[in-house]
Amino acid sequence: MRKHLLILLMVLCAATTNAQNQDKKQKTDSIAEAKLKAKKNVDFSVMPYLSYNRNLKLMLGVIPMAMYKPVPGDTISPKSLSGLSAIYTTNGSYFIALFNKWYFAEDKWRAKFFAITGDHYSQFFMEDTDVPGFYDYGTKTTFLIFGIQRKITTGLYGGLAYSYAHHKTTYEDNVQPPSTTKKNGLEYSLLYDSRDAVYYPTIGTNAKLKWNSFPEWFGNDLSANKISIEYNRYFPMRENTDVLATRFSGQFGLGDIAFEQQVTIGNKDIRGYSEGKYRGDGLVALQGEYRYNFKDKMGLVGFFGLATIYGSDNDSFNKKLYPGGGIGYRYRAFKAVKFNVGLDAAVGKEDWGVYFRIGEAF
């Protein structure tokens, strides 16, 4: 009898020890699995920044950024993007920027936050002076914007954003008096988005309507308004390997538009202008871009567009057509999501520029 009891106790002890070991193993496996999921949820990349144009000269910097899901279980929302850029130029300018795009609640909500500060040395063209030509100016800038959009119905979003800008500008030879501008803005927006992907669409439409208001009651010295329209359309090509992207855009300044609020031809609308010569209260541009993918992580683009401006201080610049076109290289920055960085070279009317891209031009 005692022998049987002893054997029974030994079996029970062995079973208990085995169960405890199994529990420990399951806990260890669960922790390891959770860490693996968390690691997969965040895709981190650090990209060097190298660019050049006739205005800022050589630009050097670094851009760390991450893609992630704010709520890991949300399989409908696109991945969110957050990053930091630090850039120095050989003309003495520098910029530090923080950028964020968030998608959450099964893509019912979208939010953005962007902030930049820096010292910007640039130039503008004056013909209504004793010596017509380019004049340098320097602007100490702080700008931030936070906005949120809510899904109204399939593909349609409505949103509201707040922006703050502070500019302190001085001009070469005092061709204009020094100015300090502070602006508090409200942005009302509508977005229609039927793209198959937000970072590299191959089909669909992305249309935006924005009204930026700077009323006196909101802490502004003078009242001003800016209306912007964007219509981007994407067509799959070469058996869905390539993409043809087209874009119409318009920016319209109304009221007392400050020098720092004016728009210049260049960058997104349109590439090929880097001197900052063609500046005005409003701009209209039309362009197309072919995106050729020859490897999983690499591609080439070719683009051409036309732009015009109004409200320039130089009347001879108004309502003229300014062409621009060029080619570019693309490289996929993240493994899980097709998101490209790249370098574009473009030529415009008596001007040219080289552009480092984070994401596609449009």
Phi, psi and omega in degrees: 000310179300323179298318180294320179296319180297317178297319181297317179297321179295321178295317180297317179297318180295319180295318180296315179299318180296319179296319179295320178296320178297317179299316179298319181294318180296319178297317179298315179297320181295318179296316180296320179295319179296318178296321179294318179296318179297320179296318179292331182290332181249124178246112188252142179212144175238122183243134173286152179244126179215121181206171180204138167213174188286348183262299181275350182067214183286132181242127181233144179183188179219146183225095170279138180207159184220144171249140185197166173257117176302324174239106187305330182281354181279104183267355183264318182294142170296162176293143176279161183229130175225144181196171180225138176232137177230119188226136174236141180241154184283000171267005176100000178278156172211152180218140170232123185227147175239127182230141181214138169228123183243139175231127183206175181055050179056041178063022173281336180234141174226142182219157179218148172215126180223135178218140179215143173220150181171179178242117190246116176255121185218198180210159174216163186255134176232130175249344179270061181206169182298324180236090181299143178154194180277139175232136180283153170213155178235136182230123169272120190238138166227126182217140173212153176214137174230129181216158179220143179232145180240137178291128180265312175206183185307116176082351185247130181233148172236145186209170179220141180218154175243137177229148177228134179222137175227121181233134173237112191239135172237151188238145178298137177057018180053039178295337169223152180291148176303148183221147172236121184240130174236127183230131170248123186237152171243130180246122175254131187222151168234137180228130169247123187226108176244019181293152177280345177204144184277334184263330176215080181286144176246346179203150176118187184230143174228105184239134183230141172230122183232139172238113177259119183247135178235073185284155179296325182292350182259021176091019179255143180292321180230149181274138179209159178219146175227130178244131179232142180232133174227134175225109181246134181230140186235136182232127176289142182227161175050056179057047176067015177274322183246174181221137169254118182248134178236153186211134166240135179217149177215137176233124189233115178268134182231136179091209183274091181273120179289160179307316183289343179268352179292162179251149176237147174290129181148178181057237184294321184229092350237161182289148182116359180230116183233353182283342184075024185286316188264098188233139179197185180281340182209161184211143173230134183219149177224130182206164176222154181215131175259127183249106185259122180252116181251350173214167182302323185250001185226153179198171177233154176227151172227137187215156176206144180203170177229144178220160173215157180230162171220165179075020178285148174293342176256105187302329183291346179274342187287141171058032172255158178266131180238109180275156175202141180200164180177196181227164180205165179243142179234144177224133182286123186271335184236151181282314189282332185232138176285103179222118188258149163243161183186185183225128179244144172237128186220154180236134176239202180282106181056033182203167178200168180196156173241133189231128170272132185248136167250105190082179180284163181297325178198000000 
